Amino acid sequence: MDVFEVIMNRRSHRGEFTDSPIEEMDLEKIIEAARWAPSPFNVQPWELLIIREEQSKFELADLTEQAIIEQFKDKQFLEDNARWMCTSNEEWHTRGDGVLLSDHVSLPKLFDTLPKKLTGNILRTLLNNISSLSILGHLGIGKMPAKEIAAQVKESPVLILVVMNTERRPPGDGGTRWMWLSVGMFIQNMLLAASSLDIGIQFISAPLESEEDRDKIRKLFNFADNHEIMTLLRLGYINTDEVNSVRMKATEFIHYEKYSD
């Protein structure tokens, strides 16, 4: 694939990976692509931790599981998520943004027997009143999705922690901003390289939401205080026949000369 095909076909992979381990040559290509990301003053503020040992995967999976259980108790967290959830492909494509609910949560099999319109109405009602589900979160409703995502972490061929070394700061008042931008470009290079190799990548954000959980990961892997945990990625080979996503139309975000509402 040329670069435009890779960009258009890249997706966050939330499903299962194939049974094949990541080949060392392919992992090296992903790292090499990341290595050539731009950064202001060429400070290169990034660090990577490659995780393949079972014990480390299990420890990260446990942190992920506990974080998700707690998040289901948090009204604000649930409301923030519900804003970007779509209940059907039709709604998703009409909106052109957000994510498909069924890609993130395993719905009860009961919904498979109901008419699509009724299912959509029920799910939309739940999302519009999702803060009330925090009560169910305290009763353990988050345990099922927590176990599902934790299992994905455990079973991933490779996990990668992307870390920002805050001492490698470019000059100027905007130094921190440019460091974040640099790490974003560093990660994007990884995503595109992986996509070209039929390797799927998913962001595992749950164990990084709170400073407390990031500190746990920092201590678990012996990072110094000046190393900020940016993201956790899971990687594995995927079957390439699945391309599904939406984007806003260019006319919805392009402006010329001056910003216009």
Salt bridges, closest charged atoms under 4 A:
GLU24 OE1 - ARG52 NH1 3.04
GLU32 OE2 - ARG35 NH2 2.78
GLU47 OE2 - HIS227 NE2 3.65
GLU65 OE2 - LYS147 NZ 3.22
GLU70 OE2 - LYS73 NZ 3.08
GLU91 OE2 - ARG124 NH2 2.58
ASP97 OD1 - ARG95 NE 2.95
GLU211 OE1 - ARG214 NH2 2.74
GLU211 OE2 - ARG218 NH1 3.93
ASP213 OD1 - LYS216 NZ 3.70
ASP215 OD1 - ARG218 NH1 2.19
